[in-house]
Each structure stands twice: as structure tokens, then as C-alpha cells.
Amino acid sequence: MHIDLRTVSIKPMRQTFDNVARRIGGDKPASRYQEGTLGVQADANFHYRPLWDPDHELFDVTRTRVKMADWYAFKDPRQLYYGTYTLARARMQETAEGDFDFVESRGLASALPEATRKLALDVLLPLRHQEWGANMNNAFICAYGYGTAITQPCIYQAMDHLGIAQYLTRAGLLLEDETALDAAKDAWLNNATWQGLRRYVEDSFVVKDWFELFVAQNLVLDGLLYPLVYQHIDNALCAQAGPTISMLTRFQTEWFAETRKWVDASIKTAAAESADNKALLSQWTTQYRDKAIAALLPLAKHALGEQAEAVMTELKEEFNIRATKAGLAL
């Protein structure tokens, strides 16, 4: 029997959803990122105001002093939605697992000099608690923020910080045992080196303006802490005993390089919206930059000694350049 196979081209009746078509200008194909982001924010039929906050709707643009004509003006340069986010993190996790397996199978952790191992534990493990605070802050931004274009990547940011806390825990267990975790918790609660950073984190928990919290956490604290710990202090550890610690913290280094692009793009969009936004964001950034530098200086002195002041000055200058490129006036 002869079978004649033919190709039939079926033209779709429409290319995307109406809420997306209205925002991209006409009925044309949309990316998965656009379909998972544009027009998703709930803005009607809330029925009643929250009893615990009767001054605001459940989702309310007035929960921040930042004002936008269109909250979907924000764009994630990484184009992350749930599918691409999980794939990207799976690749990074595979690399991290390989690094941990290599260090463990070769006995590199036990071969570290005692002074280097102790410094790594002193510096890295208490940061588990800071990462938990960053997770809480980004979850808050996602809960009370407005516009899926900015709240969606914040929940990814929250989960990333939780994952980093877990990697720090694994590094501690590899370098010592569970007693190191108890010692790190005690240091976070009582050691003078950490009290400035602890105060910064705990003060951030009561910031009600979610965009101010975005600045305090994602732009300022991450923007100063990650270069200090995973660049300058990591270099000092490498100089003492090779790249073993760097292998255990590669995820953090690569993650920060990726996420800072999204943070900068978000700040640049908000600052370009109006002169009032730019002035407000610049004020917040200056305020939290100075607090963060003061909070991180004891940690820098503990790890870097006499070089700490020079390193913090360098970090401040680099941060100022970054913020200026994002449209702020510091």
C-alpha cells in the first residue's frame, strides 16, 4: 500500500497570550521569559484590605517610595523564568559537586595547614547566618514587592542564598565536623568580629520599604561582602595553601558574577525613571554602603591584618564606580 505523507503548515490563530501581546506590541511570538513574566502581577479582586495592614492593598505599589510608570519596565538580562533558572543552577551545582568530590577524594582538606583551615572556618562558617538573612530579605521583597519582572528573580535570589548557606555548611563539615557549626553560631552571636554584620542583617529585617531592602541587601551588602570574602580573603587563603578553599567556594564566585548583572540592570531602570527615584536610590545606597563597610571592616582585619584598610578602601572605590554606572550619584 502506498502512503503519501504531506507536510501541512498550520498558522496559529494567535502567537501569544493577550496580556503579553499588549505589552510587546501586537500579536507576535513571545519568548518563554516574556510569557512567564509580563502581566502576571495580580492587581484586582483583592476583596478586602489585609487586617494586619489596612493602609495597603494586598499587592500595592505604595509599599515603596520608588515610583514607576510601568513596573514591567524591569528586565532580567539573564532571561530567567523557572525552567531556565533550574537548568542554570543545575549546571552550577554539577560543577560544585565535582569540586567537593575532588577535594574529599584527594584528602585536600586534611592536608591544609592548621592556620589556613582555622582561618577558613572562622571566615566562612558564620556567613551561613548572613546567607539565611539574605534569603529572608529576598523572600520579603518577593512577598511585598510589585511586578513579576522584579519579584520573580528575587525569589530565585532567596533560594540561591539558601543554597549558598548549605554549601558553606558542607565546607565546614569537610574541613572539620559538626562542632565547627556550633562554634560558628557562637561566633555570630558573641564574637566582636561579627557583631557589626549581625546588626546590619538584623536591622534589615525591619525595613518595610521593599525596594530599600533590595538596595540594602542585593546591591550594597552582597556588592561589598562577596568581593571581600570570595576575592580578597580567598586570595589570601590561596597564598597560604593553594586553591582548595577556592574550589569549595566556586559556586559563590560564579553566582555573584551572574547576579550582579541583574541587580545593576534593576537599579539602572529604576534610577532612569525619574530624578526623584535617582535621588532616593542614591541616598539609600550611600547610607547602606557606609554601614556595610563599617560592619565588614572587623572581618577584613581578622582575615587580612594590616591590609584590611587598603582593601576596604579599594572595595569602596570599586563599588562607587559600579553604582555610578548603574545611574546613581554617590
JOPE-V19505 format. One record per backbone hydrogen bond with DSSP energy under -1.0 kcal/mol. NH is the residue of the N-H (numbers start at 1). CO is the residue of the C=O. If there is no record, write none. Layout:
NH_CO ; NH_CO
This chain:
21_17 ; 22_18 ; 24_20 ; 25_21 ; 26_21 ; 28_26 ; 35_31 ; 36_32 ; 37_34 ; 38_34 ; 40_37 ; 48_46 ; 53_50 ; 56_53 ; 63_60 ; 73_70 ; 79_76 ; 85_81 ; 86_82 ; 87_83 ; 88_84 ; 89_85 ; 90_86 ; 91_87 ; 92_88 ; 93_89 ; 94_90 ; 95_91 ; 96_92 ; 97_93 ; 98_94 ; 99_95 ; 100_96 ; 101_97 ; 102_98 ; 103_99 ; 104_100 ; 105_101 ; 106_102 ; 108_103 ; 112_109 ; 117_113 ; 118_114 ; 119_115 ; 120_116 ; 121_117 ; 122_118 ; 123_119 ; 124_120 ; 125_121 ; 128_125 ; 129_126 ; 131_127 ; 132_128 ; 133_129 ; 134_130 ; 135_131 ; 136_132 ; 137_133 ; 138_134 ; 139_135 ; 140_136 ; 141_137 ; 142_138 ; 143_139 ; 144_140 ; 145_141 ; 150_147 ; 151_147 ; 152_148 ; 155_151 ; 156_152 ; 157_153 ; 158_154 ; 159_155 ; 160_156 ; 161_157 ; 162_158 ; 163_159 ; 164_160 ; 165_161 ; 166_162 ; 167_163 ; 168_164 ; 169_165 ; 170_166 ; 171_167 ; 172_168 ; 173_169 ; 174_170 ; 175_171 ; 176_172 ; 180_177 ; 182_178 ; 183_179 ; 184_180 ; 185_181 ; 186_182 ; 187_183 ; 188_184 ; 189_185 ; 190_186 ; 191_187 ; 194_191 ; 198_194 ; 199_195 ; 200_196 ; 201_197 ; 202_198 ; 203_199 ; 204_200 ; 206_203 ; 207_204 ; 213_209 ; 214_210 ; 215_211 ; 216_212 ; 217_213 ; 218_214 ; 219_214 ; 220_215 ; 221_216 ; 222_217 ; 224_220 ; 225_221 ; 226_222 ; 228_224 ; 229_225 ; 230_226 ; 232_227 ; 233_228 ; 235_231 ; 236_232 ; 237_233 ; 238_234 ; 239_235 ; 240_236 ; 241_237 ; 242_238 ; 247_243 ; 248_244 ; 253_249 ; 254_250 ; 255_251 ; 256_252 ; 257_253 ; 258_254 ; 259_255 ; 260_256 ; 263_259 ; 264_260 ; 265_261 ; 266_262 ; 267_263 ; 268_264 ; 269_265 ; 270_266 ; 271_267 ; 272_268 ; 278_274 ; 279_275 ; 280_276 ; 281_277 ; 282_278 ; 283_279 ; 284_280 ; 285_281 ; 286_282 ; 287_283 ; 288_284 ; 289_285 ; 290_286 ; 291_287 ; 292_288 ; 293_289 ; 294_290 ; 295_291 ; 296_292 ; 297_293 ; 300_296 ; 301_297 ; 302_298 ; 303_299 ; 304_300 ; 305_301 ; 307_304 ; 308_305 ; 311_307 ; 312_308 ; 313_309 ; 314_310 ; 315_311 ; 316_312 ; 317_313 ; 318_314 ; 319_315 ; 320_316 ; 321_317 ; 322_318 ; 323_319 ; 324_320 ; 325_321 ; 326_322 ; 327_324 ; 328_323
